[in-house]
Amino acid sequence: MYVSTAVEGTTVRIAPVGPIDYDTLPALREAVRSLPPDVDTVIWDLRSATFMDVAGLHLLFGRAPEDGPFPRTVGVERLRPQHRRLLLLAARVFPGLDVAGIIRDGSLEEAA
């Protein structure tokens, strides 16, 4: 898995290349853990994420104890159709998930 990060002030964009699953989740969590403490917003650019399963939901909506004490706002952009289907299904199964609230670029609708 290749992961690029671009820091812009207190916002970082993380762009994984390849699948987001339980095999790649540790590397993605490490990318978040290694961010400077002043970063308060993490935007996941999913255009090159070829697949995402429930591990992606954990990445976007769950916090692991090892993620550190810094609360951060999470967003996603450039969804592929498979990501969109997963997020919409998760929103139906777990109505408390703010799926629409994390979409930063309207790609939830564009991926239809």
C-alpha positions in Angstrom: 0.0 0.0 0.0 1.3 3.4 -0.9 -0.1 6.4 1.0 0.6 10.0 0.2 0.0 12.8 2.6 -0.2 16.6 2.0 -0.4 19.0 4.9 -2.0 22.4 4.3 -2.0 24.3 7.6 -4.0 22.3 10.1 -5.6 20.1 7.4 -4.0 17.0 5.8 -5.1 15.1 2.8 -4.3 11.4 2.8 -4.5 9.5 -0.5 -4.1 5.7 -0.2 -3.4 3.7 -3.4 -4.8 0.2 -3.4 -7.4 -1.6 -1.2 -8.6 -0.4 2.2 -9.1 -3.6 4.2 -7.9 -5.2 7.4 -4.5 -5.9 5.9 -3.9 -2.3 5.0 -5.7 -0.7 8.0 -2.6 -0.6 10.2 -0.6 1.4 7.7 -3.4 3.8 7.3 -3.8 4.3 11.0 0.0 4.8 11.2 -0.3 7.6 8.7 -2.8 9.3 11.0 -0.8 8.6 14.1 2.3 10.2 12.6 0.6 13.5 11.9 1.7 16.6 13.7 -0.5 17.4 16.8 -1.7 20.7 15.3 -3.5 18.9 12.4 -7.2 19.0 13.3 -8.8 17.9 10.0 -8.0 14.7 8.0 -9.4 14.4 4.5 -9.2 11.0 2.9 -8.8 11.2 -0.9 -10.2 7.9 -2.1 -9.8 8.3 -5.9 -7.0 5.6 -6.0 -8.4 3.4 -3.3 -9.4 0.4 -5.4 -11.6 -1.3 -2.8 -13.0 -0.5 0.7 -14.6 -2.9 3.1 -15.7 -2.5 6.7 -12.2 -1.6 7.7 -12.7 1.6 5.8 -15.7 2.3 7.9 -13.6 1.8 11.1 -11.0 4.2 9.6 -13.5 6.9 8.8 -15.9 6.6 11.8 -14.1 4.8 14.6 -11.2 5.8 16.7 -8.7 3.3 18.0 -7.0 4.0 21.3 -3.6 4.1 19.5 -4.9 7.0 17.3 -3.8 9.3 20.1 -5.6 11.9 22.2 -6.1 14.5 19.4 -9.8 14.7 18.2 -9.8 15.4 14.5 -12.5 16.1 12.0 -12.6 13.5 9.2 -13.8 14.0 5.7 -13.7 12.0 2.4 -13.6 13.1 -1.2 -13.4 11.6 -4.7 -15.5 8.5 -3.9 -15.7 5.6 -6.3 -19.0 3.8 -6.9 -18.0 0.9 -4.6 -17.1 3.4 -1.7 -20.5 5.1 -2.2 -22.4 1.9 -2.0 -20.6 0.9 1.2 -21.2 4.2 2.8 -24.9 4.3 1.8 -25.4 0.7 3.1 -23.7 1.7 6.4 -25.9 4.7 6.7 -29.0 2.5 6.4 -27.7 -0.1 8.9 -26.3 2.5 11.3 -28.5 5.6 11.0 -26.3 7.4 13.6 -23.4 7.5 11.2 -23.1 11.0 9.7 -22.2 9.7 6.2 -23.3 12.9 4.4 -21.4 15.0 6.9 -18.0 13.6 6.0 -18.4 14.0 2.2 -16.3 17.1 1.2 -16.9 17.4 -2.5 -20.3 16.1 -3.4 -18.9 12.8 -4.6 -21.6 10.8 -2.8 -24.0 11.9 -5.5 -21.5 11.9 -8.3 -20.5 8.3 -7.7 -24.1 7.2 -8.4 
